[in-house]
Amino acid sequence: MKRLRTTAVHGGRDDLADLGVHAPPLDLSTTYPVPDQAAGGRALQDLAEGAAHASSPVYARLHNPTTARFERALAALEGTAAAVAFGSGMAAVTAVVQAACALAGKPHVVAVRPLYGGTDHLLSNGLLGVRTTYAAADRVADAVTPGTGLVVVETPANPNLDLLDIASIVRQAGGAPVVVDNTFATPVLQNPAALGATYVLHSATKYLGGHGDVLGGVVACDEAHAGPLRQVRALTGAVLHPLGGYLLHRGLATLPLRVEAAQRTAVELARRLAAHPGTGLVRHPSLPGADPAGLVGTQLRGPGAVLAFTTREDPAAVVGRLGLVTPAVSLGSVDTLVEHPAALTHRLVPGAEREASGVPANLLRLSVGLEDVEDLWEDLDQALSGPCERNYIKPSSSGPGKLVQTG
Ligand SMILES: *Cc1c(COP(=O)(O)O)cnc(C)c1O
């Protein structure tokens, strides 16, 4: 077992030397010749029943070699036997619910808020035929019943960076499968499977791809749980396009460097934001008081590169004054992104429930990228300082003060 940075660069590339190539080939085939139709039939059956590979991929909805290399690399980084990739993070969440609840005949879910708004809405709206009980992190055991197919948690949570103790959730689940959304931490900072999580889920759209140009999802787990996920993927067609598999595999090589660099900047910005008169509450696991259970340094190897803060002024006005930081949903890209959860990512979570889960209406989420920390700070500082304070030139002895328009 090699160390993290080495695995990030070399994972999933074990067959390249035999193929005589250096970069992983991008296989765009939708179908594969099966001159021996009996052997082709056996391969089709194996893949449809959840096998990781067969004598032929047969058809691209069943298997793709480019995507399979990304899956092997991600599994190596998470320390699991397998990983199964999907067309988006939400397709991955859906497949986990279908495998753990529908296929297992256990239509009850226990979830801890806050969760990514899409996940929250999917679990609440009945689309997947499950009933969801939301529980506090220390009351999960009370909510689990014999009909519970899945326990859903996120840590650090989107969007307010709440931390929860994965080992405690696993204990409370009492044998029910637990999915941990590891999107914010990435395998660089946290490996939930080592703490007993059944499924480790990523919106690969975020840090794994890392450049804001590929939509995908992936679930790392043991082989026994990967089979049903592949079955669901083949039947529902929730596949990742091979170009996405190629780009995600390429993104993994630089994942540790990107996460470590963005995290350093986020720690510094969190410290400065906490001292800024334009902010109220600042949330980042690096800040004093953010980690009462002592999870940073044990469960979580670092505080990560997403932070959140409330604004004294209307958050929309603050966002409107930003110049370098891009106002946009999503996160984990090379560039810094800011968004207003109550208006965008968590819009579909009922307001009272959003507030109760620690996501106030004036909270902004900042995904710190790879820019120079001083340029980011200049932009945030001027946006938080308000138009008057910023542009007001003190009266000179000869005349009245005036407001000047600046960028
Ligand atoms: C974005 C996100 C998702 C959904 O992923 P998509 O790739 O957008 O479908 C799920 N969980 C978390 C924590 C996310 O940030």
The ligand as an SDF file (V2000), in Angstrom:
LIG
                    3D

 15 15  0  0  0  0  0  0  0  0999 V2000
  -22.9790   18.8060   -5.2290 C   0  0  0  0  0  0  0  0  0  0  0  0
  -23.2160   17.8320   -4.1510 C   0  0  0  0  0  0  0  0  0  0  0  0
  -24.0000   16.6890   -4.3690 C   0  0  0  0  0  0  0  0  0  0  0  0
  -24.7030   16.4320   -5.6890 C   0  0  0  0  0  0  0  0  0  0  0  0
  -23.7620   16.1580   -6.6930 O   0  0  0  0  0  0  0  0  0  0  0  0
  -24.0260   16.4590   -8.2630 P   0  0  0  0  0  0  0  0  0  0  0  0
  -22.7350   16.0060   -8.8700 O   0  0  0  0  0  0  0  0  0  0  0  0
  -24.2810   17.9200   -8.3860 O   0  0  0  0  0  0  0  0  0  0  0  0
  -25.1870   15.6520   -8.6800 O   0  0  0  0  0  0  0  0  0  0  0  0
  -24.1480   15.8030   -3.3310 C   0  0  0  0  0  0  0  0  0  0  0  0
  -23.5510   16.0020   -2.1370 N   0  0  0  0  0  0  0  0  0  0  0  0
  -22.7900   17.0930   -1.8860 C   0  0  0  0  0  0  0  0  0  0  0  0
  -22.1780   17.2870   -0.5380 C   0  0  0  0  0  0  0  0  0  0  0  0
  -22.5990   18.0490   -2.8820 C   0  0  0  0  0  0  0  0  0  0  0  0
  -21.8740   19.1380   -2.6210 O   0  0  0  0  0  0  0  0  0  0  0  0
  1  2  1  0
  2  3  1  0
  2 14  2  0
  3  4  1  0
  3 10  2  0
  4  5  1  0
  5  6  1  0
  6  7  2  0
  6  8  1  0
  6  9  1  0
 10 11  1  0
 11 12  2  0
 12 13  1  0
 12 14  1  0
 14 15  1  0
M  END
$$$$
